[in-house]
Amino acid sequence: MLSVLIKSNTFETMDFPVTFHLFGKTVLAHPLFEGLGMFIGMRCYFYLKRKSAEKVSFNISAAVLIGATAGALFGSKLIGNLENPYKLYEHFDFKTIWTNNTIVGGLAFGLIGVELAKKAVGHKESTGDLIVFPLILAMIIGRIGCFLTGIYEETYGVPTGFIFGMHLGDQYLRHPVALYEIAFLIILWVILTILQRKKVYPSGFVFQIFMLSYFSFRFLLDFIKPRLEIIGNLGTIQIVCICVIIYYIYKIKNTVRINHHKNEIYENPDPVGSR
């Protein structure tokens, strides 16, 4: 039997955390929506993969999926625990390590896992564009769960007097950063859809723009989230974001340069002149 405990109909007065009663047990919204997001995202990915004109062999698809999953799992836990290394040192146990995770680490190390898997099977073509929209969809669903969990999950903002400030489970008005991220992801979805329809750039470019955009957004967003400052006034997640931003600026510049060169050759196949 499933029931939901929400004591009001408005964000201003709703109680946090929102909980679900599943088979006699009370479960927070976050893990449920996170699991739902991953399930729907994967179903969406396989649907798009079946419709795609770009056919990839089973061995390559399996290698990429394993690499992405292993990298994302490792990275999400690693960066999640390094957000507060002092807390990890004081409470070093399996439960602490397993429950600390972040999408930033998952995306960054998932990328590394994919690249290593592609190298192992000798596949050089980009495989990222197909996963972009299923990934955004999964992230939006997951962030709904983060919002409904309030301050009982570490995706909440610092206290604020800003017009969008909300009570998320304590006495303070806080930035609802999960809602900010949902709004950003919806806008990014629209922009990337327009970019994809133009078909100006080669496969992989949409994924590159997604990664650069999201990590730039997260770098800025974390300034209004509670964080332990590791270097200067930057937290662990922001340091990871900087590394990924630098990497994708280089990748995008290289992609644009190569694409521009190919277009010049196509438009002028014999620049010296024909005989």
Backbone as a ProteinNet text record, in pm:
[ID]
protein_1_A
[PRIMARY]
MLSVLIKSNTFETMDFPVTFHLFGKTVLAHPLFEGLGMFIGMRCYFYLKRKSAEKVSFNISAAVLIGATAGALFGSKLIGNLENPYKLYEHFDFKTIWTNNTIVGGLAFGLIGVELAKKAVGHKESTGDLIVFPLILAMIIGRIGCFLTGIYEETYGVPTGFIFGMHLGDQYLRHPVALYEIAFLIILWVILTILQRKKVYPSGFVFQIFMLSYFSFRFLLDFIKPRLEIIGNLGTIQIVCICVIIYYIYKIKNTVRINHHKNEIYENPDPVGSR
[TERTIARY]
85	0	88	46.8	125.4	42.9	99.4	34.2	140	99	192.7	154.4	253.8	227.8	265.4	164.8	183.3	70	103.5	1.5	-56.4	-12.9	-68	-55	-116.4	-118.5	-28.3	39.9	123.8	265.5	361	501.4	527.5	453.6	481.4	455.2	356.9	317.8	335.8	384.1	398.6	506.9	490.9	585.4	696.5	818.7	934.2	988.9	1037.2	1042.4	909.8	883.1	769.6	808.3	721.3	751.7	644.7	684	593	584.3	465.2	446.1	436	540.1	545.5	546.7	440.3	432.8	465.6	409.3	425.8	551.2	633.2	756	752.4	813.1	819.2	949.1	936.8	1052.9	1055.5	1173.8	1188.8	1166.8	1126.8	1099.6	1225.9	1339.9	1461.7	1501.5	1519.2	1559.8	1455.2	1327.1	1222.4	1227.6	1238.1	1242.8	1374.8	1482.1	1610.9	1603.2	1546.5	1530	1435.3	1324.8	1228.6	1293.3	1374.6	1443.1	1537.9	1614.4	1706.9	1632.2	1520.1	1442.3	1383.7	1318.8	1257.7	1364.7	1476.2	1585.6	1641.2	1660.3	1712.3	1612.3	1483.3	1381.9	1379.9	1392.9	1396.4	1519.3	1633.8	1757.3	1744.3	1693	1679.4	1578.2	1475.7	1378.2	1445.4	1523.3	1593	1698.2	1761.2	1864.2	1804.6	1684.8	1618.8	1582.2	1547.7	1507.6	1626.2	1742.8	1859.3	1909	1952.3	2009.2	2150.9	2216.3	2353	2348.2	2383.1	2380	2516.2	2514.3	2636.8	2624	2731.5	2727.9	2698.2	2650.5	2617	2739.4	2855	2976.7	3016.2	3006.8	3042.4	2941.2	2812	2707.3	2722.5	2750.3	2766.5	2888.4	2998.7	3121	3099.5	3032.5	3005.9	2914.7	2811.2	2717.5	2786.4	2869.5	2942.9	3040.8	3112.5	3208	3140.7	3026.9	2953.5	2900.1	2844.8	2786.3	2892.6	3001.9	3109.8	3172.9	3199.9	3260.1	3169.3	3040.5	2944.8	2928.1	2920.1	2904.2	3026	3144.6	3267.6	3280.9	3259.7	3277.9	3178.4	3053.1	2951.2	2983.2	3032	3067.8	3196	3295.5	3423.8	3407.4	3348	3333.4	3233.8	3128.9	3032.3	3095.8	3186.9	3254.5	3363.1	3423.8	3528.2	3471.9	3338.8	3278	3308.6	3313.7	3346.9	3439.8	3569.6	3663.8	3679	3654.9	3667.2	3557.1	3436.6	3325.1	3352	3410.6	3443.9	3547.7	3644.2	3749.6	3690.8	3593.1	3533.8	3437.7	3369	3269.6	3298.8	3409.2	3449.2	3383.8	3268.9	3199.9	3127.5	3081.9	3021.5	2896.9	2813	2688.7	2717.4	2815.6	2851.5	2902.1	2991.2	3048.5	2940.4	2850.2	2750.4	2643.5	2608.4	2499.3	2544.8	2674.9	2725.3	2749	2679.8	2700.1	2660.7	2707.2	2674.4	2672.7	2578.4	2567.4	2689.7	2754.9	2874.9	2984.6	3010.3	3109.4	3066.4	2935.8	2885	2905.2	2875.6	2892.8	3040	3122.6	3265.1	3334.2	3312.6	3379.5	3307.3	3178.3	3108.1	3168.2	3203.8	3270.8	3404.1	3481.7	3610.5	3588.9	3487.4	3456.7	3420.5	3342.5	3303.8	3425.3	3511.2	3629.1	3723.9	3740.1	3825	3763.9	3631	3562.6	3574.3	3557.5	3568.8	3710.2	3807.9	3946.7	3972.3	3911.6	3932.1	3875.7	3764.3	3702.2	3737	3821.1	3866.3	3762.1	3670.3	3565	3602.4	3609.6	3654.8	3542.9	3427.2	3317.3	3251.1	3193.9	3124.8	2995.2	2965.1	2841.5	2754.4	2786.7	2722.6	2589.3	2567.6	2447	2318.1	2317.7	2195.5	2150.7	2244.8	2212.5	2171.7	2192.4	2173.3	2031.7	1931.3	1794.3	1740.2	1768.1	1730.4	1797.4	1922.4	1994.6	1931.5	1898	1832.6	1699.2	1623	1494	1512	1609.7	1637.1	1678.5	1758.2	1803.9	1688.2	1597.3	1481.5	1395.6	1368.3	1287.4	1358.3	1489.1	1566.2	1564.4	1572.1	1572.3	1436.8	1329.9	1199.2	1205.2	1266.6	1283.5	1370.8	1477.5	1565.1	1487.3	1406.2	1326.8	1229.4	1160.7	1060.4	1121.7	1251.6	1319.3	1366.4	1371.3	1406.9	1547.6	1564	1697	1746	1664	1702.3	1782.8	1814.9	1905.3	1986	2112.3	2201.8	2188	2071.6	2046.7	1950.9	2001.8	1923.5	2016.6	1958.2	2038.7	2062.4	2144.2	2171.8	2052.3	2040.3	1932.1	1938.1	1821.2	1814.9	1689.5	1697.6	1580.7	1525.8	1578.4	1537.8	1391.8	1326.8	1184.2	1149.3	1245.8	1218.6	1250	1289.9	1322.7	1204.2	1231.6	1126.5	1167.8	1069	1094.1	1104.1	1220.3	1244.6	1258.5	1209.2	1213	1270.7	1317.3	1363.4	1304.7	1358	1299.1	1345.6	1437.6	1495.5	1429.6	1422.5	1390.4	1518.3	1514.2	1634.4	1613.5	1726.3	1720.6	1676.1	1568.1	1528.5	1612.1	1737.3	1831.5	1789.3	1715.7	1667.7	1570.9	1486.2	1394.2	1469.3	1573.1	1656	1715.5	1763.7	1827.3	1725.7	1607	1502.4	1471.4	1457.2	1429.1	1542.6	1667	1782.6	1783	1756.1	1758.4	1649.2	1533.8	1426.4	1468.2	1526.4	1574.1	1684.1	1775.9	1885.1	1830.5	1728.5	1663.1	1615.7	1548.2	1495.7	1609.6	1714.6	1828	1897.3	1920.2	1988.5	1902.5	1770.9	1681.1	1694.1	1698.1	1715.2	1850.2	1954.8	2089.3	2096.6	2033.5	2037.4	1965.6	1856.2	1779.8	1855.3	1945	2022.6	2120.3	2168	2260.2	2381.1	2434.3	2549.2	2679.8	2681.6	2805.1	2799.2	2913.9	2918.8	2864	2848.1	2799.7	2889	2827	2901.3	2899.9	2867.8	2873.8	2764.7	2644.8	2535.1	2571.1	2634.1	2676.8	2783.1	2874.7	2977.9	2917.2	2819.5	2753.2	2676.4	2612.9	2541.4	2636.6	2748.6	2843.3	2900.5	2939.5	2994	2888.7	2766	2658.3	2624.1	2609	2567.6	2675.5	2800	2906.2	2930.7	2909.1	2918.7	2807.7	2687.2	2574	2599.3	2647.4	2671.2	2781.5	2882.7	2988.9	2929.7	2839.9	2777.9	2675.6	2596.9	2491.2	2547	2662.9	2717.3	2761.5	2766.8	2794.4	2676.9	2556.6	2440.4	2394.6	2486.7	2460.5	2561.1	2523.4	2621.2	2734.1	2858.1	2971.5	3091.1	3178	3305.1	3407.1	3468.7	3565	3697.7	3741.2	3862.8	3981.5	3963.7	4067.1	4006.1	4060.1	3999.8	3858.8	3762.4	3622.3	3546.4	3620.8	3561.3	3549.3	3436.1	3415.9	3466.3	3462.1	3510.7	3438	3305.6	3227.5	3268.4	3291.9	3330.3	3467.2	3557.2	3689.7	3677.3	3593.4	3567.6	3505.2	3411.6	3346.3	3447.3	3542.3	3644.2	3723.3	3762.3	3838.8	3758.2	3630.4	3545.7	3520.3	3500.1	3478.1	3598.1	3718.2	3840.4	3851.6	3822.8	3830.9	3734.9	3611.9	3512.4	3527.1	3585.7	3619.3	3718.6	3818.3	3916	3848.1	3762	3694.3	3606.1	3530.9	3439.4	3516.6	3623.5	3706.7	3762.4	3806	3861.6	3753.8	3634.4	3524	3484.7	3473.5	3436.8	3543.1	3670.5	3779.9	3778.5	3763.8	3761.7	3640.6	3524.6	3403.3	3415.1	3475.4	3495.4	3589.4	3692.4	3788.3	3720.5	3636	3564.7	3470.7	3404.4	3313.2	3388	3508.4	3589.1	3629.5	3664.8	3703.1	3582.8	3465.2	3343.4	3305.6	3320.3	3282.3	3387.4	3515.4	3623.9	3709	3659.8	3731.9	3865.3	3883.1	4009	4053.7	4108	4142.5	4251.6	4333.5	4441.9	4386.8	4276.3	4219	4215.6	4114.7	4102.3	4167.4	4205.4	4272.5	4184
-119.7	0	123.9	225.4	347.8	465.5	543.3	668	775.3	900.4	1011.4	1104.1	1145.3	1235.1	1376.4	1456.2	1598.1	1670.3	1756.5	1814.6	1945.3	1987	2108.9	2106.8	2205.5	2209.5	2317.1	2392.7	2500.8	2485.4	2538	2531.1	2610.4	2719.8	2806.6	2737.1	2648	2588.1	2437.2	2376.6	2231	2187.4	2070.9	2018.9	1941.1	1962.4	1888.6	1802.8	1683.4	1624.9	1558.9	1553.1	1476.7	1329.2	1248.5	1105.6	1021.3	902.3	805.6	683.7	630.3	508.9	391.4	309.6	195.4	65.5	-11	-142.2	-135	-33.5	-20.5	51.6	97.9	168.9	310.9	403.4	543.1	567.4	620.4	642.2	788.1	849.6	987.2	995	1111.9	1131.3	1118.6	1160.8	1167.7	1034.8	926.7	800.5	746.9	770.8	723.5	796.3	928.1	1005.3	984.2	962.1	933.8	802.9	700.5	572.3	582.1	656	675.3	748.7	850.1	925.3	838.4	753.3	664.6	565.3	512.3	415.2	479.3	593.9	661.4	709.3	760.6	805.2	692.8	575	461	413.5	411.3	371.4	468.8	596.2	698.3	680.7	649.2	629.1	511.6	398.6	280.6	304.4	383.6	418.8	501.1	602.3	685.6	605.3	511.4	428.6	342	289	207.8	291.4	417.7	505	567.6	565.7	634.6	567.8	652.9	602	551.1	597.7	555.5	424.8	316.6	185.3	151.2	112.7	75.2	-70.3	-145.9	-288.4	-311.1	-432.3	-466.5	-456.8	-504.5	-502.9	-361	-269.4	-130.3	-68.3	-91.8	-37.7	-88.7	-218.7	-277.9	-220.3	-204.7	-150	-7.1	73.2	212.6	220.5	136.8	136.7	95.3	-7.8	-53	54.5	114.4	219.5	339.2	380.3	495.2	467	347.5	311.3	301.6	232.5	216.3	350.6	431.2	561.9	653.5	653.6	740.3	700.2	570.3	522.4	558.8	532.8	564.6	714.8	792.9	937.5	1005.9	960.6	1023.6	1003.1	884.2	855.6	929	927.5	991	1140.1	1211.1	1356	1389.3	1308.4	1330.6	1323.4	1229.5	1216.5	1321.1	1366	1467.8	1608.2	1622.3	1753	1795	1696.9	1725.3	1616.3	1625.6	1520.2	1506.9	1615.6	1609.5	1521.6	1534.3	1450.5	1304.7	1280.6	1143.9	1084.3	1165.1	1119	1082.4	1162.1	1138.3	1019.3	998.3	890.2	804.3	734.8	651.9	514.7	501.2	373	357.7	237.7	207.5	292	309.1	384.5	528.5	590.8	729.4	740.2	648.2	650.9	628.3	534.4	497.3	605.2	674.5	771.9	907.5	933.7	1060.4	1046.8	1125.6	1121	1254.3	1278	1400.3	1373.2	1432.9	1417.2	1472.8	1572.8	1631.6	1526.7	1453.3	1346.4	1235.3	1204.7	1100.3	1133.4	1257	1298.2	1302.9	1361.8	1377	1241.6	1152.6	1022.5	925.4	947.2	868.3	891.7	1017.3	1051.6	978.5	977.9	907.4	758.4	700.7	559.2	527.3	614.7	595	601.1	700.2	715.7	596.4	546	428.2	305.2	291.4	177.5	184.3	302.5	319.7	287.7	328.4	299	149	80.8	-63.6	-141.8	-94.6	-166.4	-104.2	0.3	61	143.8	204.2	287.3	434.2	507	645.8	748.2	705.3	799.1	838.9	960.5	1008.5	931.5	902.8	831.4	914.2	1042.6	1121.9	1184	1224.6	1301.5	1227.9	1097.1	1018.8	1016.8	1034.2	1025.1	1159.2	1269.7	1403	1423.7	1404.3	1434.2	1334	1203.3	1112.3	1148.7	1195.8	1234.7	1357.5	1457.3	1577.2	1541.1	1453.6	1410.3	1342	1252.7	1182.9	1281.2	1380.9	1480	1565.4	1603.6	1683.6	1605.9	1479.7	1396.4	1379.5	1355.5	1341.2	1466.7	1583.5	1710.1	1739.9	1687.4	1699.9	1630.9	1513.5	1442.2	1517.9	1581.1	1661.7	1776.3	1844.3	1956.2	1909.4	1798.5	1749.3	1701.2	1676.2	1630.9	1748.1	1868.4	1987.8	1983.6	2027.6	2033.6	1897.2	1794.7	1660.6	1586.7	1657.5	1609.6	1730.9	1714.4	1829.5	1911.2	1907.4	1992.5	2103.4	2196.8	2312.8	2433.1	2550.9	2671.7	2735.4	2838.7	2914.9	3005.1	3053	3146.6	3271.8	3325.4	3440.6	3523.2	3651.7	3738.6	3759.5	3683.6	3694.9	3654.1	3706	3683.3	3534.9	3452.6	3310	3226.4	3290.6	3216.9	3135.7	3014.2	2923.3	2856.3	2820.2	2737.6	2592.2	2531.6	2395.6	2294.1	2331.4	2236.5	2293.3	2418.4	2483.9	2625.1	2709	2841.4	2945.3	2907.1	3003.7	2998	3115.3	3118.9	3086.4	2987.6	2943	2944.7	2954.7	2939.9	2797.3	2779.6	2644.7	2603.4	2568.4	2545.7	2429.9	2333.4	2222.7	2275.2	2371.9	2431.4	2516.1	2587.6	2664	2570.5	2456.1	2361.7	2302.2	2272.7	2221.5	2323.3	2450.2	2555.6	2566.5	2560.7	2567.8	2451.1	2331.1	2212.4	2217.8	2272.4	2286.6	2384.1	2496.8	2595	2534.5	2461.4	2397.9	2294.9	2221	2123	2192	2306.4	2380.3	2426.4	2482.2	2532.8	2419.7	2307.9	2194.9	2131	2133	2081.5	2164.2	2296.1	2385.6	2361.2	2347.4	2323.7	2191.6	2088.6	1956.6	1956.5	2029.4	2033.1	2102.6	2192.8	2263	2169.5	2068	1968.6	2033.5	2135.4	2207.8	2141.8	2084.6	2029.6	1877.1	1812.6	1665.7	1604.3	1473.2	1398.4	1422.9	1443.3	1467.9	1612.5	1704.9	1847.6	1886.7	1831.6	1862.9	1819.6	1702.8	1655.3	1747.6	1795.1	1886.9	2016.1	2070.3	2192.6	2168	2051.2	2016.6	2014.5	1946.3	1934	2069.6	2149.9	2282.8	2369.2	2365.6	2447.7	2404.5	2273.7	2226.5	2250.7	2221.8	2240.8	2388.8	2474.9	2619.6	2663.5	2612.1	2643.6	2594.6	2471.8	2416.9	2491	2536.3	2615.1	2738.9	2808.1	2929.3	2896	2791	2755.3	2723.2	2662.1	2619.6	2735.5	2856.9	2973.6	3005.8	2959.2	2983.8	2854.2	2759	2636	2625.1	2564.7	2541.1	2453.3	2490.4	2413.1	2433	2335.5	2347	2400.1	2513.6	2575.4	2500.4	2450.1	2368.7	2451.1	2521.5	2609	2747.1	2847.2	2979.4	2971.5	3022.9	3011.8	2909.5	2816.3	2715.3	2581	2514.7	2381.1	2275.4	2150.1	2039.1	2031.8	2044.4	2037	2146.9	2266.8	2377.6	2355.4	2292.9	2262.2	2161.1	2059.2	1961.8	2031.7	2122.2	2196	2273.5	2338.2	2415	2324	2207.1	2112.3	2069.3	2037.9	1993.9	2108.4	2229.1	2346.5	2370.3	2365.8	2385.7	2278.7	2153.7	2043	2063.7	2103.9	2116.9	2245	2346.9	2463.9	2422.4	2343.9	2292.4	2202.1	2110.5	2017.2	2090.7	2188	2260.7	2345.5	2410.9	2488.3	2398.1	2279.8	2184.6	2135.4	2107.2	2062.1	2168.8	2293.4	2404.6	2425.1	2416.2	2436	2327.9	2202	2090.8	2101.6	2136.3	2148	2261.6	2372	2485.7	2447.4	2371.2	2326.8	2233.6	2142.1	2050.7	2126.8	2228.8	2308.6	2383.4	2430.9	2500.7	2406	2283.2	2184.5	2149	2137.4	2101.9	2212.6	2337.3	2449.6	2477.7	2447.7	2472.3	2346	2245.8	2118	2128.4	2230	2246	2391	2433.7	2573.5	2623.8	2533.6	2576.8	2612.7	2548.3	2574.1	2447.1	2428.3	2308.1	2327.4	2216.5	2223.6	2166.1
0	0	0	-76.6	-89.6	-41.6	46.6	85.8	99.1	82.2	86.6	200	278.9	390.1	348.8	307	278.8	350.5	441.6	527.1	473.8	355	299	149.6	84.6	-60.5	-119.2	-38.2	-89.2	-39.7	-119.3	-82.2	45.7	65.7	179.6	312.8	315.4	442.9	447.2	338.7	338.7	435.9	490.2	588	518.2	564.6	514.9	628	597.9	464	425.9	297	246.4	252.1	308.1	320.9	253.2	214.3	153.1	244.1	258.9	337.9	241.7	239.6	149	229	215.7	280	428.9	494.4	638	682.1	587.7	622.7	568	641.1	598.9	522.9	401.9	315	271.5	274.7	227	76.7	29.8	-113.1	-197.6	-143	-223.4	-286.4	-209.4	-273.8	-371	-343.4	-433.8	-567.7	-563.5	-687.2	-760.5	-685.2	-748.2	-826.4	-764.4	-833.1	-951.3	-932.8	-1041.5	-1158.1	-1126.3	-1230.7	-1310.8	-1241.1	-1311.5	-1399.5	-1348.7	-1426	-1551.9	-1535.6	-1650.7	-1748	-1693.8	-1779.7	-1865.1	-1806	-1881.5	-1986	-1950.9	-2048.6	-2166	-2136.3	-2240.8	-2329.4	-2266.8	-2343.2	-2439.2	-2390.9	-2477.3	-2589.4	-2561.3	-2665.2	-2775.3	-2735.2	-2833.8	-2909.6	-2839.6	-2902.4	-3012.8	-2989.3	-3092	-3214.5	-3191.9	-3302	-3374.8	-3311.5	-3367	-3494.7	-3589.1	-3714.7	-3693.2	-3586.1	-3555.7	-3476.8	-3542.1	-3478.8	-3419.6	-3294.1	-3223.6	-3182.3	-3195.9	-3164.1	-3016.2	-2985.7	-2847.3	-2757	-2804.6	-2723.3	-2684.7	-2780.9	-2753.2	-2657.5	-2682.2	-2595	-2452.4	-2438.6	-2305.7	-2234.7	-2308.3	-2249.2	-2201.8	-2285	-2249	-2127.3	-2123.8	-2011.3	-1881.8	-1888.7	-1769.8	-1723.5	-1818.4	-1784.6	-1721.1	-1778.3	-1725.3	-1585.5	-1566.1	-1436.8	-1328.3	-1359.7	-1261.3	-1226.9	-1329.4	-1306.6	-1227.3	-1262.2	-1193.7	-1047.5	-1021.7	-884.2	-800.4	-854.9	-782.7	-760.6	-866.9	-858.4	-767.9	-772.1	-687.7	-540	-505.3	-365.9	-325.7	-415.3	-383.6	-358.3	-454	-439.5	-329.3	-316.6	-209.8	-72	-52.5	76.8	96.3	-13.1	-2.3	16.6	7	36	179.1	268.5	408.2	459.6	426.4	466.6	617.7	692	837.4	896.9	842.7	887.6	854.3	736.9	696.7	790.7	831.5	922.4	1059.1	1105.1	1236.7	1236.4	1122.4	1113.9	991	994.7	880.6	891.6	828.1	826.6	693.4	666.1	535.8	510.5	612.2	593.7	554	620.1	587.9	445.5	408.6	273.7	168.3	192.2	91.1	72.4	179.9	170.9	118.5	117.1	62.9	-86.7	-165.9	-310.5	-372.9	-494.1	-566.3	-716	-785.4	-930.2	-1001.9	-941.1	-1002.2	-1015.5	-907.7	-914	-1006.7	-1008.4	-1096.7	-1243	-1281.5	-1421.2	-1460.7	-1373.5	-1405.7	-1420.3	-1325	-1329.6	-1422.3	-1444.2	-1544.9	-1682	-1708.9	-1834.6	-1846.9	-1738.4	-1739.3	-1764.9	-1699.3	-1719.2	-1862.6	-1926.2	-2066.5	-2157.4	-2136.6	-2221.9	-2208.2	-2086.9	-2066.6	-2133.5	-2123.4	-2186	-2337.8	-2394.4	-2539.9	-2587.6	-2509	-2544.8	-2540.2	-2443.4	-2428.5	-2546.6	-2604	-2716.3	-2851.1	-2848.4	-2973	-3045.2	-2970	-3031.2	-3015.3	-3126.6	-3122.8	-3140.3	-3190	-3212.9	-3080.5	-3079.3	-2960	-2938	-2812.3	-2778.1	-2683.6	-2667.2	-2562.1	-2594.5	-2720.4	-2752.3	-2718.3	-2737.9	-2717.6	-2571.8	-2479.7	-2337.8	-2278.4	-2350.6	-2293.4	-2239.9	-2323.4	-2280.8	-2178.9	-2191.3	-2082.6	-1950.2	-1957.8	-1837.2	-1773.2	-1854.6	-1801.7	-1737.4	-1803.2	-1748.4	-1613.5	-1604.3	-1478.2	-1369.1	-1405.4	-1307.9	-1257.3	-1346.8	-1305.9	-1206.3	-1237.1	-1146.6	-1012.6	-1017.3	-894.3	-809.6	-873.4	-799.7	-736.4	-793.9	-728.3	-592.1	-589.4	-463.6	-365.5	-416.7	-330.7	-267.1	-348.4	-296.9	-189.4	-213.7	-119.8	11.3	11	133	218.2	159.9	235.8	291.2	416.2	477	523.2	506.5	550.2	444.1	337.7	232.6	191.4	157.6	147.8	19.9	-43.6	-159.1	-117.3	-39.4	2.9	8.7	13.2	7	142.7	141.6	263.2	294	418	451.1	363.8	329.5	239.7	266.5	231.5	234.6	95.1	-1.2	-141.3	-157.1	-261.5	-283.4	-296	-343.3	-362	-238.3	-129.1	-8.1	43.6	92.1	139.3	269.6	348.5	466.7	421.1	441.3	393.4	506.9	624.8	735.3	862.9	859.7	981.3	986.2	1074.8	1094.8	993.7	904.1	811	673.7	608.6	466.6	390.8	303.7	233.4	82.2	10.7	-134.6	-168	-244.7	-289	-410	-385.4	-495.8	-585.8	-531.6	-615.6	-721.6	-684.5	-781.6	-883.3	-838	-931.7	-1037.1	-989.4	-1082	-1179.3	-1131.2	-1220.1	-1329.4	-1291.1	-1389.3	-1490.7	-1442.3	-1532.1	-1629.9	-1581.3	-1667	-1773.9	-1739.6	-1839.2	-1949	-1909.5	-2008	-2094.5	-2031.3	-2105.1	-2203.8	-2164.7	-2253.7	-2381.7	-2365.7	-2481.5	-2572.1	-2512.4	-2590.7	-2666.1	-2599	-2662.9	-2771.6	-2753.5	-2857.3	-2984.6	-2969	-3084.4	-3150.5	-3068.1	-3120.8	-3195.8	-3141.2	-3204.3	-3339.5	-3350.2	-3474.8	-3587.6	-3552.2	-3655	-3725.2	-3653.3	-3709.3	-3777	-3710.4	-3765.8	-3724.9	-3603.5	-3549.6	-3543.5	-3535.3	-3536.5	-3408.9	-3411.4	-3296.2	-3174.9	-3061	-2938.1	-2894.7	-2986.3	-2954.3	-2854.7	-2870	-2778.1	-2635.7	-2623.2	-2491.7	-2432.5	-2515.5	-2468.6	-2414.8	-2487.6	-2442.9	-2313.3	-2303.3	-2179.9	-2060.9	-2075.8	-1965	-1925.5	-2022.8	-1992.8	-1923.5	-1973.2	-1916.7	-1774.5	-1754	-1622.1	-1517.3	-1550.6	-1451.5	-1423.4	-1521.6	-1497.8	-1402.5	-1426.7	-1339	-1196.9	-1183	-1049.5	-976.2	-1049	-986.4	-919.9	-989.7	-936	-827.6	-849.4	-754.6	-616.8	-611.7	-483	-394.6	-449.2	-365.7	-274.3	-308	-222	-154.2	-141.9	-68	46.3	158.1	264.3	211.2	239.7	188.9	280.7	280.4	350.6	251.8	283.3	192.4	200	84.8	77.6	29.3	-82.1	-138	-156.1	-84.6	-89.2	-33.3	-109.5	-67.2	-150.8	-210.4	-297.1	-225.1	-248.3	-195.7	-292.4	-249.7	-332.3	-465.9	-463.3	-586.8	-683.5	-633.3	-720.8	-783.9	-710.1	-765	-878.8	-858.8	-965.6	-1085.9	-1059.8	-1168.7	-1252.2	-1187.3	-1260	-1353.1	-1303.9	-1386.5	-1509.1	-1488.9	-1600.2	-1697.5	-1646.3	-1732	-1822.5	-1765.7	-1845.1	-1953.1	-1916	-2011.9	-2128.2	-2098.5	-2205.5	-2286.8	-2230.2	-2312.4	-2420.3	-2381.2	-2478	-2580.8	-2535	-2625.7	-2726.3	-2679.1	-2767.1	-2867.4	-2821.7	-2914.8	-3024	-2986.6	-3082.7	-3179.6	-3127.7	-3212.6	-3313.3	-3267.8	-3356.7	-3463.3	-3423.3	-3519.1	-3626.8	-3585.5	-3681.6	-3773.8	-3716.4	-3797.2	-3898.8	-3856.7	-3947.2	-4060.9	-4028.8	-4130.4	-4230.9	-4182.1	-4271.7	-4364.2	-4312	-4394.1	-4503.6	-4471.6	-4572.4	-4684.7	-4649.5	-4750.6	-4837.4	-4772.4	-4846.8	-4945.6	-4901.8	-4987.3	-5094.1	-5063.8	-5159	-5172.4	-5243.1	-5252.5	-5324.4	-5407.3	-5481	-5473	-5355	-5334.5	-5428.4	-5482.5	-5571.1	-5708.2	-5743.4	-5875.4	-5958	-6039.1	-6120.9	-6255.2	-6317.2	-6447.1	-6555.5
[MASK]
+++++++++++++++++++++++++++++++++++++++++++++++++++++++++++++++++++++++++++++++++++++++++++++++++++++++++++++++++++++++++++++++++++++++++++++++++++++++++++++++++++++++++++++++++++++++++++++++++++++++++++++++++++++++++++++++++++++++++++++++++++++++++++++++++++++++++++++++++++

